[in-house]
């Protein structure tokens, strides 16, 4: 290997764009001896491993780099199950996330968006991520699980503490991480205990999970807690990053911003191009349960795999001008929401809610100015995107 790549290095955590380019130029999967893990950075490699070799992957060993490479605890959820068990438990909630299921939720999602946005309009300034999009998605995730709005935002803050990284930090090892994790666990444990004591209080997704019986088995308390936690995390982090990122990249491309403000039907395309251009799920990790060959590399049983979607979606072998933000990009295969049996369950919800938030924002503000000096990006191993995008109007 010609590139010295460590996903926990400062370069990779801060801005991996250049290192991903060099990894793709190697022309094959990249072996990281330190972690006995293969990094897949090219589009075709991630696509083939996700589809042609899906049965060789073990999802029970986790899906974050920390779980697969560092041995972090793995909650037992439908997201960390292998087929066919995964498909069965995923099916408990699947209809909530179909195009029709999300369509039915759109009036509520728009009302929720306006509820969060309205008090901000008089201020003349906001952080699109923290003040607006993150709060909308937190409250939506909480609504689906039966949490009060204020609790949803509090829980998200604890998740952020757990996921926070300092330069040089490897994994969830800081006091801030541990304190956030402990407080989060206590809150969710108490929530599950209340549900078990008063099952009639369970609503929506929580009710579905509690009442579901698959192959004669219901979820244990730790499994219910793990699923609730996972739905809170995935339901409130990546969509706000893309929403804020869309506002940022349109501001950096004034001609494209003018077109979107003049024709709101282009908002969905802008959101989807932002997902490709600045993929919020930088990577997910898998463990192999059966060896296979990929581009001449022998992937052995028990080794880790990093599916680096942010790199694959910038692969010049698949995308024309991949490093250009292009509102007119024609539709083609991409890996913005993964592929295969573990493709993102919330793809329809993410696109529809992101579109709604941007529609309401642009309708209320019209034009806006970006405060670029105040923008901040996440510093993390498997999430990537803006966590602060201040604008004024």
N, C-alpha and C positions, 0 to 999 in steps of 0.2 A: 504494500500500500504506500502511495506517495504522499498522502495527506495525513497529518497527525490530528485526528478528530476525537474529541471527547465531548459528549453532549452537555457535560457539566462545566466545561471551560468558560471563562469569561467571554471569549469571542462568540461561542455558540449561544450562550445565554442572552447576550446583549443584542447581537444582530448576525445571524448565521448566513445571510444571503451569499456572501462571497465564499465562505467555506463550502456551502452547498454546491456552488458552481464548480469549485475545484473537485469535489467528490463526484459530481456527475461526469466530469471529464475523465475520471479513472475508467469509466466505461463498464463498470461491473459493481456488484455489491461490495461494500467496504467492511472489512473485518476489524472489530475493536477488541484487541486481545485482552485488554484490562478487564472487560466485562463479559468476554466470550459471547459477543453479540455482533450481529451483522446489521449495518445501516443500509437501508434501501432508499436511494435518493433519486433514482431515475423513474420516470413515469411508467414505463413498461415493466420494470422490475416490481414496483408496488402493485400494479394492476395484475400481473401474472401470479404473484404470491398470494394475493387476496382471492383470486378466483381458481386458478388451476391447482393451487396447493392448499386450498382452504382446509381440507380435511386433515392436513398435516400440522395444523396450528392448534395450540392449546391455549384457550382463553381463560382457563381456570387459574393460571399463574399470574393473572392481572393484565392490565392494559396501559398502565403508566410506566415510564422508564424506571421509576423508583421501585415499583413492584417487581418488574422482570429482572432488572439489573442489580438492584440493591437488596432485594428480599423484603421490601416493605409489606405490611399486612394487606391481604386482599379480601375485601368484603365479598360475601357470596350474594351476587345479584344476577338478574337475567343477563347483564352485560358481561359477566365473567363465567358464563356457562358455555359448554360446547354443544354443537348440534347433536341430537335433535332437542335436547333439553332446553337450550337457548330459545329455539323457535317456539316451543310450547309456552314458556313463561313470558316471552316477549309478546306473544299473541294475546295475553291478558289485557295489555294496554294498547295494542297496535291500532285498534279502530279509532282511538282518541287522536292519532297522529296521521291518519289517512287524509287525502285531499278533502274528502267530504267531511271528515271529522273536524278538521281545522276550519273549513268553510263555515260550519255551524257556530264556531267560536268567534268569528271575525267581528260581529257587533260588540261582543263583550271586550275583545281585545282593543278595539278602537275606543270604546268608552274608557277603558283603563288607561290607554295612552293619553287621552285628553285630560283625564283626572290628574295624572302626574305632570303633564306639560303646562296646564293652565296657570298654576301659581308662578311658574318660572318666567312667563312672558313679560310680566311687569318689571323684571330685573334688568333687562337689556343685555344680559350676559349669562351663560351657563356652561357647564362642562357636559358635553353631549353624552359622555359615558357615565360619569358618576351621578350627575344630577337628574338625568333623564332615562337613557336606555337601560342602564343596569337596574334602576328601580322598577321600571316597567316589567322587566323579565323576572326579577326577584318576586314581585307581587303576583305575577302570573303563575310561577312555579309554586308559590305558597298557596295560591287559590286552588290549584289542581290537587294539592295534598291536604288542604284543610287547615293551613296555618294563617293566623292573622297577618295583615300586611306589615305591621311593625315588626312582628317576629320574623317574617321572611327576610327583611332587610338586615336584621340583627344576625340571623343565621348566615346570611351571605358574607357579612363582615367577618364572622368567625372562620368561614371557609377561606376567605382571603388571607387571614392571619396564618392559617394552616399551610397555605400554598406560597406564602411570601418567601422570597429568596434574597439573600445578601450576596455580594460578590465573593466568590470563593466557596460558597456553601454547596455541599453535595447532599441532596435529599432533604427530608423534613427533620432537620436536626437541631434547629435553634429553639431557645426558650419560647419565643413567640409562636413558633409552629406547634410546640407541645401544649402550650396553654390554650391556643385556639382549638386544637384537636380535642383536648379534655373537656372544655366548655361545650363544644359542639356535641360531643358524645353524650354528655350529661343531659343536655337539652333534648336530644332526639330519644334517648332512653326514657326520659320522663314522658315524652309525647307518646311513645309506643305503649308505655305502661297505662296511660290514660285511655288509649284506644282499647286496650285489652279489658280494662275495667268497665268502660262504657262503649262497647262496640257500636252502639246506635249513633255515636257521634262521628263515626268515620264517614267521609264523603269522597266522591269522585275517585281519583286514582288510588287513594289510600284504601277506600272501601273495596275497590276491585282487587287490590293486592291481598287484603285481609281475607276476602271471601273466596278467592281463587283456590281451586284444588286441581293439581296436575298429577296424573298418574297416582291418584289416591293420597296425595300429600299436600298439606298446606304449609305456608311459610312459618318458620320459627321466628321468635322475636328478633334475633340478630339478623336474620335475613330480611325481615320487614324493615328494620332500621337501616340496613345497608342499601336496600332499594330506594327508600325515601331519601337518604343522603345522596345517592347517585343521581336521582332525578332532580334534586335541588341544585347540585353542581352543574350538571349538563344543561339544565333548563335556564341557567342565569349567567353564564359566563361568555360563551362564544358569540351569540347573537348581538349582545351589546357592543362587543369589540368590532364586529363587522359594521354595525350601524354607525358607530363613531368613526370608523375607518372610512366609510363612504363619504361622510361629511368632510373628512380631512382630504381625501384624494380628489373630490370634486373641487374643493377650494384650491388645490394645487394645480388643477387643470381648468382654468376659468372658462374656456370655450365649452367644455363638456358640462360644467356647472350651469352655464347659461342655458344650454339646451335642456337640461333636466328641469330647471326652474320654469322654463317655458312650456315643457311637455312632460307632465307628471307620469305619463305612461312609461317613461324611460327609467323611473326610479327602480323598478324591479331589476332591470338590466344592470344598473349601477351597483346595486347591492350584490348581485351574483358575480359581477366582475371583481368586486372587492374581496369576496370570499376566495376567488381563485388567486388574485394578485397578492393578497396578504392573508393567507390561510390562518385562521385562529387556532385550529388544532394542528400545531406545528408537527407533532408526531404522536403516534400511539405505538405501544409495544406488544409483542406476542412472544410466546415460547413455542418451540417446535416439539411436537410429540412423535414425529416421524421424519427422518431425513429425506432431503430431496436436492436436486441439482438446479441451480438458478444461474444462468449465464456462465456456466463452467465452474461455478463455486459450489462445493459440497457443503450444504447446510446440514449439520448433524443434529440428531435427536438431542433435545435438552438445551440447545443454544437459543439465545435471544435474537429477536428481530425488531428493528426499529422501522416502522413504516413512516417515512418522513414526507408527509403530504405537502408541506410547504415547499419543499424542494421539487417534488414531482410536478406540482402545478406551475413550476417555472422552467420546465424542461424544454429546451429549444428543439429537441428531436420530436416533440409532439405539438408544441404551441408556436405559432408564428409570432415573432416579437414578444416573447413571454415576459420581458421586464418592462413592458409598456402597459400602462393602465388605459384600456381601450373600451369605451362605451359601446362601440360598434362590433366588438368581437363576436364572430358567429358561434352559434352553439355547437359544442363538440364534447367528446368524452372528457370528463375531468374527475378529480379525486377530492373535490371540495367537501363532500360528505361521506367519503369512503366508498367502498364497493364490496359486494359479497353479502353473506348472511348477516354480518354485523354492521352493515351500512347504517348510518345515523338514523335512529328512529324518528328524530325530530326535524327532518329536513323540510317537510311542508310547513311546520310551525315556524321554523326559523325564517324561511323566505317570506311567508305571509306577514309575520309580526314585524320583521325588519322593514318590509315595504310599508306597512301601516305606520310605523313610527316615523319613517322618513317623509311619508305623505303628509302626516299631521304637522311635522316640524316645518317643512317647506311651505305648507299652506299658511301656517301662522306667521312665519318670519319673512317669507319672500327671500330676498338676498341676505347674506350674512358675511361677516369677516372672521377669518381664522386667526386666533392668537397663537401663532406657531411656537413662540418661545415657551408657552405653558404646556405644550403637548408632551405626553410621556407614554412610553411603551412598557409593556410587561417585561420583567426580567425573570425568565423562567425556562425550564427545560422542555416542557411539552405544550405550553400555551404561548401564543404569539399575537401581538396586536396592541392597539392603543387602549390605555386605561385612563387617559386624560386627553380630551380634545375641547379646550375652551373656545367658545365663539362669542361674538357680540353682534348686535344689530341695532 
